[in-house]
Amino acid sequence: MLTQNNEQSKVMDIVMRERRLAVSDREWKHRLRGYGYAIRDTDEGRIVASLLKGQDICGLPAHLVH
């Protein structure tokens, strides 16, 4: 079973790798959907969310926020 921090770390690895590979924000979001994740814009900033569980996983680092 993954701990919360371990799960967040693995998700952020995917998010950051896919951001490097994508040529646009739109493509990045599309690529993340293939992994079951989404980027949600909230009042507190951008959040990585699980599409399968319907819950927030973690916030995005400032350098990934446009």
C-alpha angles and dihedrals in degrees: 000000000000121000118230093254093045091050092048091049093052092047092049090051089057093043093051095043092050091047090056091050097045121085095206142023089249093054090047092055090047092051091049091052087061088062092046096257134118137191112233124194112221136168087261093051137268117336131194108228135186113242091199098049096030093226138117116257105184145322122268119251114253094251090062095051117093 
